[in-house]
Amino acid sequence: MIKQRVDLEVEATFTVDGNVIPHDIIYNDRVLHITRILRTRKYCPPMISCFAPTELTVLIEGKERQLYFEPSSNKWFSVKDIYN
């Protein structure tokens, strides 16, 4: 199994105190609404090229998903498993 970084388009709010709050993910012409942020932590997934991202565990359509924000590049991404 190989892990692949998938860049995402995310609608988010940046608060005055420096927090970022994602609201929606736009992926394959679909809008996926983030209903809740469950937790955040500084974490870089293994085998993924990134620099000091924040991992957000979010609730989308009733399922927990991991979403990453890389502040050095201002990019959002997720990680997809590729099976050989």
N, C-alpha and C positions, 0 to 999 in steps of 0.2 A: 504494500500500500504506500502510495506517495501522497503527500499533502501539497495542495496548490493554493496559492493566494488568489483571491477573487476580489478585485477592486469594485467598490460599490458607490452609488450615488445616494447620499443621505441628506435629508432635510433635518437640520438641527438648530438649536438656539445656543448661543454662547452668552453666558450670563456675565454681569459686571464683576462678579467675584472669581471669574476664571473657570467656572464649570461649563461643561458641554452637555446638552440634553438632546439626544436624538429623538425625532418624532416619527419619521417615515423613511423607509428604504425603497428606492426605485430600482427594480431589477427585472430585466426582460419585459419591459413595458408594463409591469405590475407595480402597484403601490402597496407596500406591506406596512401596516401601521404597528408601531411599537406601543403596546398597551402599558408596559411597566418595565422599569429598570430594576432588576433584582439585586445586582451587585456590580461593583467595579474594582479593578485591581490593575497594577502594573504587571504586564505579562507578555512575553513574546512566544508564540507557539513554536514548538520544535520544528526544524527543517523549513522554516519560513524566513525569508529575508525581510527584516524590519528593524527599526531603531526606536526603542523605548516606547512601545505602544501601550495604550490603556485598553484592557479587555473589559467589555461590558457584557454581562449576561442579561439578556432582555427576554421579554415575553412577546411573541408574535403569533397570532392566531392560536393561542393557548399552548404553544410549545416554547421551551427554553432554547435560545440560540445564543451563540457567542458572536460578538461584533467587536471590531478593533478600530481604534482611532490612533493614528500616528501623527503627533503634533509637529514633528520636524518637517513633514511634507504636507500637512493638512489633508491627509487622505484617510478614507475609511476602507476597511476590507473585512472579508470573512475568510474562512479556511474550508476548503473542500477536499474530501478524501477521494483519491483516484485509485481504483483497483486495477491491477495488471491482469 
